[in-house]
């Protein structure tokens, strides 16, 4: 009888990757499980979309065409002028491409998190919270769509053209800064997506506020900082750190003077800004989950 009432001992190796025990594991293990959860959810949506390949191809081509119109506007603008704020077309094309690529990648990977407000209102967020996977990973991967590749693909084409047209003395640090700013810019925009979405825990109708910092921020970064007031430039350096997406690294890459006269270290600080944005977004998400009480339904 004693043997029947005694629960069998569990092999500790079996819990090493158990999502229900990730709180006992190091931070790296929890991050790995969150990424794996995101991938499993995203793959499900990808398989669903690829069941209709012709529709996917047409949607991707339409996305490419629509997003290309943004750059066409810049080209038309330079039909009437040679410089904008002292910057020529290849230099502004570099700003446009890096900002658009970063926004496009972030939107594709975590953009679905802006649907948090709808789930809070209808109570379906509770369903995600009881699943054995991080709720944030599920939200970010929900309705994952490969057609969102249109924006970053179009940005890559513009970036390649701008790099061939730029008159820049390429040194090792300038070459290295290009991929670094693309990765860090994507992380910064991704953190802004998540951080902006958490506002919906307290204020349900706040999606447009988030869009003003993501889509609006990317539009701001399409143009050189020299055409804006110094107060605005300082705000996207020390406030919402959008300047680290491309403005500050681009100043070093293109050999342009800093309108704020900041130390040179700021032009290399995109990884630091990205890490701080991720930390702030994570803290905001945890605070939002603690404040969430459900709908009672």
N, C-alpha and C positions, 0 to 999 in steps of 0.2 A: 504493500500500500504506500509506503514512504517513497518507493521508487517511482510510483505512478504520479504522486503529487509533486514531485520535484521536477522543476522545469529543466529541460536539457540545456547544457551549457552551449553557448553559441561560439563558433569559431571566430576569434577576433579578426582573422584575415578576411572573413566574409563581410565585415562592416567597413572595410577600408574605403570602399567606393560607394557605400550605401548613401543615397541622397538624404535619407532620414536622419543620418548621424553626421552630417557635414559640419554641424556646429562644434563637434569635438575635434575636427580636423583643422589643420592650419589654414590660413587665409588662401594660400595657393590652391589647396584642394577645393575649397568652396568656389573659387573663381573658375577652376577647371570644370566643376559640375555645372555652374551657371552657363558657361560657354557651350558645353555639351547639350544642355537642355535647349538653349537657343537653336543650336544646329539641328536637333531632332525635330523641333517644331517647324523651323524654316524649311527643312527638307520635305516635310509633309506637304506644305503649301507649294513647293516647287514641283513635286510630282503631280499634284493636282493641276497646276498650270500647264505643264508640259504634255498633258494628255490632249491638249488642243494646240498643236505646234504652229499651225498656220495663224491662228488668232494671236499667239504670242509674238510671232515674227512681225505681224502687222502692227501690233501695239508698240513693239520696240521701235520700229521704223517711224511710227507717228510721234513717239516720244523724242526721238532724235531730231526730227524735223521741227517740232515745236520749240525745243530748247535751243536749237540753232538760231531761232529768230532773235534771241537776246543778243547774240554776238553780231548779228546782222545790223542791229540798231547802232552798235558802236562803230561798225565799218561805215555806215551811212553818215554818222556824225563826223568821221574823219575825212569825208569827201569835201567838207567845208572848212576844215582847219587842219593844221599840221601837228599841233600840240594841244594838250588838255592839262592844264596845271603844270606845264613844263614837261609832260610825259608824252612820248610818241605812241603810235598804235601798237607796235610789238610789245612795248613795256606794259601798256594797259591790257593787252591781250594776255600777258603773263599773269597779271592780277586777276583778270576775269577767269582764266582757266583754273588757277589754283583755288580760288574761292568756290567756283562752281563744282570742281571735283570734290572738294572737302564736304560741301553741303550734300552733294549727290550720294556719296558713300555713306555719310551719316544717316541720310534719309532712307536709304535702302536697308541699312542694317538695324536701325532703331527707331525709324520715323513712325512706325505704327504705335508707339507708346502714347502718341497724342490722343488715342482713343480711350485713354483712361477715364476721362470724365463720363463718357457714355456708360462704361461698365460700372462706375460708381452709382450712377443714377438708377440703372435698371437692376442693380444688385448682382450682376454676373461676375464682379470681381471676387466675390466670396468663393465662386467655383474654382478660380485660379489659386486662391490662397490655401485650399485644402488638398490640392494636387501635390504629389511628391517632387516638385520642381519649383525653382524660384519664380515668383510671380512676375518679376521684372523681365526675366528671360522670355516668359510666355507672351507678355505684352509686346515686347520689342519684335518678336518673331511672328506675331499674329498677322495673317494675310500677307506674308512675305511675298513680294512680287519682283521677279527678275526684270520686268519691263522698266523698273526704275533705273536700270543700267543705262538708259538713254542719256541721262544727264551727265554722269561721269565719263561715258564714252565720248560724248561730244566735247567735253572739257579736255580730254586727253588729246583729241585731234587739234584743238586750238593751242594747247600747250606745246605740242610738237612743232607746230608752225612758228609760235612765238620764240621758242628756243633757237630755231634755225635763223630767225630774222634779227635777233638781238645782237647788238654790238657790245659784247661783254668779254672781258678778259677772264676766262674761266680758270679759277684756282681750285685746289682740292676742297677747300671749305665751302666755296660757292657751289660746287658740284654736289657736295654732300647735303647742303641745306635744302636742295630741291626735293628729294624724297622725304627728308625729315619734316619739312613744312606741310607736305601732302598728308603724311600720316598724322602728325600732331593736329593739323587743321581739322581732319576728319574726327579725331577724338574730341576736340573742343566743341565742335558742332554737335556731336553725339551727346556730350555731357549737357549741353544747353537744351537739347531735346528732352532728356530725362529730367533735368532740373526744372524746366518750364512745365513739364507735364505734372510734376508733383504738386504744383500750385492748385491743381484741380481737386486735391483732397480737401482743401478748405474753400475754394472758390471754383465751382463747377464750370462756369462759363468763362474760362481763361485761356482757351486754345489760341485765340487771336493774339494774346500777349506773347505766347510762345512763338508764334509765327513772325511777330515783329522782330524778334531777336535771331531767328534762323533765316527765313527767306529775306527779311528786311536787312539783316546783317550781311548776308551774302551780296545783296545788291549794293550795299554801302562799300564793300570791299572790292567791287568791280572797278572802282574809280580811285585815283591816287589821293593820298591824304592831304596833298597840298591844296586841294580845292575846298577843303572843309575848314571850319574854324578850329583853332587849337584846343578849345574847350571840348569839342566833340572828339577830337583825336585822343585827348587825354582820357576821356570817358571810356573809350574802347581799349585803352591800355590798362588803366587802374580800376575800372569798373567791370563791365562785362568784357573779358579779354579777347575781343574779336581781332584786335590788331596783331595778335600773335599767330593768327591763321595765315596771313600772308604779308600784311603791310611791313612789319618790322623785319622779317627775314628778307623780303624783297628789296628793302633799302640797301642791305649789304650786297645782295646778289647783283643788283643793277647799278651799284655805286652811287646811290642817291643820298643826299644829306637828310638827316632826321629833322623834321620841322619842329620837334619838341626839344631837340638837343639832349636826348637821353644817353646814358652810357652805352658803349658798344655792346656790352653784355646782354642788353635787352634784345638785340637782334639774333642772339643765339638761344634765347630763353623759351622758345616754343615748347620743348619737352616739359619744362617746369610748369608752364602755364597749363598744359594739357593735364599733367598729374594733379594740379590743384583743382582744376575743373571737375575731374573725375571724383576726387575726394569730396568736393562740395555737393555734387549731384548725388553721391552715395549717401551722404548725411541727410540731405533733403528727402531722399526716398525713404530712409529708415524713419525719419520724423513723421512723414506722411502716413506710413503704415501704422505707426503707434497711435496716430490721431484718428485713424479710420475706425468707425464703429459699425459699418454695415447698414443695410436698409431694413433689416428685420424681417425680410421676406424669404 
